[in-house]
Amino acid sequence: MRITIAPIDAADQVAIDAAYRIGAAANDVDLPDFPPFCRRRFEAAVRHPMPGNTPLWALARLDGVPAGYLALDLPQLDNTENATADLIVHPAHRRRGVGRALHEHAVRLLRERGRKRVLGMAVTALPGGPPRSEASAAFAASTGAQPALAEIRSRLDTTRLDHDGLDAALADARTRADGYRVLRWQGRTPDEYVADIAYLDGRLMADAPLGDVEWEPERIDVERVRGIERALEARGRRRYHTAVRDEASGRVAAWTLLDVGPSADWHAFQQITIVDPAHRGHRLGLLVKIENLRHLLAHEPAVRAIDTFNAAENSYMITINEQLGFRRVDGWTDWQLTI
């Protein structure tokens, strides 16, 4: 039994295809309720990385057969001692040393590049939730990684929305949001709002609960926002935004984003929701989330499931999500390895 590992070049379609098939097989087995593994999103991640990140990809073969892949992201504009990792082994080739070989390969690459920490995620079952394999968490622990942040994935079934309840919650939020105007757009952020969106996006890692994760706030400016937009467009993500602008200052005070991928028109992800600290206490988070849910469904009527991830300790946002109808599905742990 021989394991070999080679870099995946962005021009090597054969290797990219092999890695994609591994990811699709793992997705089907490990997360059967997830949307199908998206080829366009996967290939764009190889060829169109997010701005400010250097990706390193590798393909493992077991006796010549593609068996696993590694995707590392190395931030270049901030967090230059950190990295993130996605390590996937084909279900048919697990427990044969492929994951361990890819892990050792990752550690060598990161040490060569002066990285001190690497983060990866693993799923676990919640009481009463669907079964999940404990193998990925056990593997992370076996490498010496530590659980740094507990997260919850929740799902909204849009076919069972309580529209009367949403109307009442929205009406209540509006009574507390006097002096704010709702803004909506799709895709690229209008030039007049993009500087404010960059500021809010940059606040996320400063404001969100991070547990023991050692991750500094990201330096987001207009150029980086535009780069992120181009990368998302390459992935085929259809984005729906709602924000509120403070009429007194003219600044965007809260913003949320939902997006739909090209492989499953029935599924969306709830992405960022953030309220400027100076404008909290006006129910702006709830307001933008309800408005954006309806914005999405008006343009994407096939969507019937929306997934969102929140730090388990972020009771404020989880409460808002549950008020909308989200229900907890499974747990996710951010594992941090000091290398």
N, C-alpha and C positions, 0 to 999 in steps of 0.2 A: 504494500500500500504506500504510494508515493504522492506527497502533496507538493505542488508547485504554485508559486504566486508571482504574478506579473502585473505591471501597471496597465491600466486601461487608458488608452489614448483616445482623445475626442474624435479622431479620424478612423478609429478601428470599429467599424460597424459590427463585425463578427463578435468581438468581445462585448460590445454594448448589448447586442441581442442576447448573448448568453447570460449576462448579468440581469437583464430585464426578465428573462424566463425564470431565473432563480427568485427574484423579488416577487413575481406574480405567483409562483408556487407557494412561497412562504406566506404571502398575504392571504391566499385562499385557505390555508390550513390554520394559521394563527389568528386571523381576524376575519372570519367568514361573513360578518355583518358589515364590514367595510365595503366601500365601492371597489370595483375592479382596479387592479394595479394599473396606473395610467402610463402608457408607453410615451406619450408626448411629454408628460411631466418628467418622467425618468430621463429621457434623452436630453431634454433641455437642462436638467440638473447637471449633466455631464458637460454639455457644450455651452451653456449660458449660466454660469454661476452667479449667485447674488453679488452685487457690488461690494468690494471690500473683503472678499473671501477668496482664498486660494484652495481649490478642491484637489484632493489626491484620491484616485480610485485604483482599486486593485481587484483582480479576479483570481480566485483559487481554483485549481483543478486537482481532482483526486483520481490518480491513475489516468490522467489525460482528460477526464470528464469534468466540465464546469460544475463546481460544487458550492461555491460561496463567493461573496464579494464584500469589499470594504469601501466605504465612502467616508473620507475625512474632510472636514471644513476647517481651514485655518484663517481666522480673522486677521486682517492686515491694518485696519484703521483704528481698532481698539481691541482690548482683550488679547493682546499679542502673545501672552503666555498660555492662552487657552486654545482648545480645539473641541469640535464635536465629532462624534463617530456614529456611523450606522453600519453594523456588522450583521450580515444575513447569510445563513446557511440553508441550502435547499433541504426540505424535509426528508428527502430520500437519502441524504448524506450526513445526517446529524450523528453525533456521538462517535465520530471517527477521527477527531483531531483537527478538523478543518477550521472550526471556530477558534481553537487555541492557536493554530498557526497564523490565522489572520490577526488575532490580537497581538501576538508577538511581533508580527510585521508592522502593525500600527505603532506600537511602542517604539520600535527602532526608528521609524520615520519621524515621529514626533520629537524624540530626543535629538535627532540630527538637526531638527529645525528649532531647537530651543524652547519647545513647549513644555509646560510644567503640569498642566491639568488637561484631562479630556472628559467630556460629558457624553453619556449615551442614555437612551430610555429603554425601559422594559415594562411590559404590561403584566398585570395580575388581576385575578378575579375579585369581585366584590361580593359580599354576602347577598345571595338572592339573584346575582347577576349571571350572565352566561359564563360557561367554563372557559378558563384560560390556562395555558401551560405555564408552569412555574419555571420552566427551563431557562428562559432568558435572564430572569432575576437571579437564579442560582449560578448561572455562568458569570454574571457581573460580579457577584459576591466572591466567586472563586478566583477572580483576577486581583482581588484586593481593593476593588472599588467600594465606595461607601454610599449608602442611600442619602442623597442630599436634599431632595425635595419630593414630596408626595403630591401627585396631581389626580384629578378626577376627570374622566371623560363622561359627558352627559349628552343625551340625544333628545331632540325635539321631534315629535311626530306631527308634522304639519297637517295631517288629515284629521287630527283630533284637537285642533285649536279651540280654545274657549274664547270666541270672538267677543262675547259680552264682557267677559272678564278683562280682556285686553282693552276694550273700549273704556271701561271704568278706570283701569290703571293709567291709561294714556290721558284721560280727562283730568285725573288727579295730578299727574305729573305736570300737565300744562298749567294748572293753577299755581304751581310753585316755580314756574319757569318764565314768569313775566319779564320781558326785556330781552328775550332770546328768540332768534329766528331759525327755523329748520331749513337746512340745505341738503339737497340730494344730488348725486351724480353717479355715473357709471364709468368704470375703467379709469382713465388718466385723470388725476386731480387737476381741476382748473388752476391756471396760473395765479389767480387772485387768492387762493387758499393754500397753495402748496407750502409756503414758508411756515404757516401755522401748523399744518399737518406734520411737517418735519419736526417741529418743536414737540408736538404731542407724541409722535412716534419715539423720539429720543428720550422721553420721560418714562417710557414703559418699564425698562429695566431698573429705573430708580424707584418707581412706585409700586411695582408688583411684588408680592411676597416671593422671596427666593430661597427661603430655608437656609441650608448650608452651602448653597451653590455660590462659588466664587466667580462672579461675573459682573464686570463694571458696566455702568450705563453706556449705551452705544452712541457714537457721534453721528447723528443723523442730520444732514443738511439737504437743501433742495436737490443738489446734484445726486445725492445718494437715493432720495425718494424717486427721482426719475430713473435711476438705474434699476431699482427694485421693480418699478413698473414695467420696464422693458423685459426684465427676467420673468416676471409673472405672465406677461403677454406671450413670451416664448413658450411657456408652459400651458398656454391655452386657458388660463384662469379668467373667468368672467366675474368682474368685481362690482359690488354694489355698496355704495357709501352713503351714510347719513351723518350729518354733523349739525351742531347748533352754533350760531354766531351771536356773541354778545353785542347787542346793538349799541351800547354805550361806547365800547372800545373798538368795535369792528373786528375783533379777533375771534377765531374759532375756539370755542370753549370745551367742546366734547366731540368725539368722533368714534364711529364704529364701522366695521367692514365685514361683509359676507362675501364668500366667493364660491363659484361653481366650476368644476373641472370639465374637460372635454370627454371623459370616458363614462360619465354617469350623470345624466340630466336630472336624476331623482335625488341627488345628494349635494349638500353644501356644507362648508365649514364656516362657523362663526370665528372670525379672526379677532383682531384687536378691538377692545372697547376701552376708551380712556377719557377721563374728565380732568381738565386742568384743576389742580388743587385749589386755585383761587376761586373756582366756580362750583365747588362741591356743596351739597346740601340743597340743591334745587331739583332733584330727581332727573338730572340730565342724562345719566347713564340709562335709566329705564326708558326715558323718552326716546333717545336715539335708537335703542335696540328695538322697541316696538315699531317705530316709524320705518326702520330699515328692514325689519322682517316683512312688512307689507310692501315696501319698495321692491324687495327681492321677488316675492310671490307674484306681484303684478307683472313681472317680466319673465319669471321662471316658474310657470304654473305646474310643471312636472315635479318640482322639488317636493319630496315628502319626508325627508330626514335631514336634520341639521345637527352636526356634531360640534361640540366645543370642549376645550380643555381649560381647567382652572386649577390653580394651586389649592390643595385641600384646605389650607388655612384661610383662603380668601372667601370667608363666609359672606361678605357683602355681595360679591358678584355671583356666587352660587345661589344666594337667596333671590337675586333679580332673575337669574336664569330659571329657577324653579317657579317663580311667579309667572313666567312666560309659558311654562309647561315642560321645560327640560327635565329629564329623569336620568339618574346616574346609571351608567352602564358598566364601566370597569375602572380599575386604578392603574396609574402609570407612575413609575418612579424614575426620577433623574438620578442616575448613578454617576458619581464623580471619582475619578481615579487620579491620584497624584503620581506623576511619573518622574 
